[in-house]
Every structure is written in C-alpha cells, then in structure tokens.
Amino acid sequence: MLFLCFSIKDRYPLISDFNQYIANFGIETWYDRKNIYIGDKRHWQNIEQGAENTQVDSAVIFYSDNFANGNICLEEFESLKRRYEKGEIQIFPVFLGKAPQKIDEKFKLCTDLVYKEIYTKDDYFALAMHIVSKMVFDRLKNAKYSNLRDLLRVIDKNSLEYSLLSRYEAIDKGNYAMRIAYLYS
C-alpha cells in the first residue's frame, strides 16, 4: 500500500488529483480523505493506522513550502523516516515546485534520495508511472520469473495469457504509455 504524506494546504487539487492517477494503475493508497472520517482520532488514524501500518510498504512525501509548517504531516514524516531507516518502507520524495537549495536537516532524506519536482497538474501522470515502475521493479527482484521472456517460455503457447503477453512484448520498449495502457487493459 502507498502512503501519501503531505501538508493539508496542498490537498486540493494537487494530492487529490495524484491519488486518482495512481489509483488508475490499481495501486492501493492510504489517503486520509479515503481512510479517515469525521470524529476519528486524528493521530491514531494518520500515524498508527497510516504511516505505521505494516501493509504500507511505500510512501510519497510531497514536500512544499507548506510542509515544513504543517502539523500531522511532520509526525507522519518522522514515522516514515524511522521505518525507512529500518528498511521497512520505500520512500518517493516529491517537491511541489523546485527543490529548495537549502533544506532543513530534518528533511535531508528528501534530497538524499532520487526525487521528482512537480510543477503542473500534468506532471502527476508521469509521476504515477514512475512510481508504479519502481514498485514493479522492486517486486520483480523476488519473483520466480523476473522478466517476460522467461515467463513466456513456460506458459502454454495456446493460452490467452501467452497471446496477450507476447503482443505486449512486441510493443516498442520506449513507448511507456502504450505498454502501461496495454498491461492495464
């Protein structure tokens, strides 16, 4: 599950739109508007049921000028950072706008890792594809068949799966949008 960590001031339309893009790829997210209801205990839901949830194996940290002055997002960040340092979680840092030249030491993790800069709403689709690619790549490291050619060698050549996967394999490797669309459909 992918946790979305952000300042509440950045929710609309930025984070809300990204949540929809990533959901289109079948990625389950922990997004407070989806997982928290009025009257819930905020800390318990956001931290214990969200950032500390063992089903959460990845997190996007959306850093902005608002983030450093946030409240619950700072607690979420500290929790995610501890889990990252233990090797329990993958973190995807995203800067809303240009990455700051100087960043507070407590957020240094965001610039130590490979990060993305987002400038417009249109950048969220590319971000979603990048994150999905990384998540799939990481999961394939432990798979019995780590590439499509190996899988195609062992499945029934008369099956629908073989037909679909071999067609997918024929799509130009540089045509990411078509390859993702084909897999999704």
C-alpha positions, 0 to 999 in steps of 0.5 A, spaced: 500 500 500 502 507 498 502 512 503 501 519 501 504 524 506 503 531 505 501 538 508 493 539 508 494 546 504 496 542 498 490 537 498 486 540 493 487 539 487 494 537 487 494 530 492 487 529 490 488 529 483 495 524 484 491 519 488 486 518 482 492 517 477 495 512 481 489 509 483 488 508 475 494 503 475 490 499 481 495 501 486 492 501 493 493 508 497 492 510 504 489 517 503 486 520 509 480 523 505 479 515 503 481 512 510 479 517 515 472 520 517 469 525 521 470 524 529 476 519 528 482 520 532 486 524 528 493 521 530 491 514 531 488 514 524 494 518 520 500 515 524 498 508 527 493 506 522 497 510 516 504 511 516 505 505 521 501 500 518 505 494 516 501 493 509 504 500 507 510 498 504 511 505 500 510 512 501 510 519 497 512 525 501 510 531 497 514 536 500 512 544 499 513 550 502 507 548 506 510 542 509 515 544 513 509 548 517 504 543 517 502 539 523 500 531 522 504 531 516 511 532 520 509 526 525 507 522 519 514 524 516 518 522 522 514 515 522 516 514 515 523 516 516 524 511 522 521 505 518 525 507 512 531 507 516 529 500 518 528 498 511 521 497 512 518 502 507 520 505 500 520 512 500 518 517 493 520 524 495 516 529 491 517 537 491 511 541 489 515 546 485 523 546 485 527 543 490 529 548 495 537 549 495 537 549 502 533 544 506 532 543 513 536 537 516 530 534 518 528 533 511 535 531 508 532 524 506 528 528 501 534 530 497 538 524 499 534 520 495 532 520 487 526 525 487 521 528 482 519 536 482 512 537 480 510 543 477 503 542 473 497 538 474 500 534 468 506 532 471 502 527 476 501 522 470 508 521 469 509 521 476 504 515 477 508 511 472 514 512 475 512 510 481 508 504 479 515 502 475 519 502 481 514 498 485 514 493 479 521 493 479 522 492 486 517 486 486 520 483 480 527 482 484 523 476 488 519 473 483 520 466 480 520 469 473 523 476 473 522 478 466 517 476 460 521 472 456 522 467 461 515 467 463 513 466 456 517 460 455 513 456 460 506 458 459 502 454 454 503 457 447 495 456 446 493 460 452 490 467 452 495 469 457 501 467 452 497 471 446 496 477 450 503 477 453 507 476 447 503 482 443 505 486 449 512 484 448 512 486 441 510 493 443 516 498 442 520 498 449 520 506 449 513 507 448 511 507 456 504 509 455 502 504 450 505 498 454 502 501 461 495 502 457 496 495 454 498 491 461 492 495 464 487 493 459 
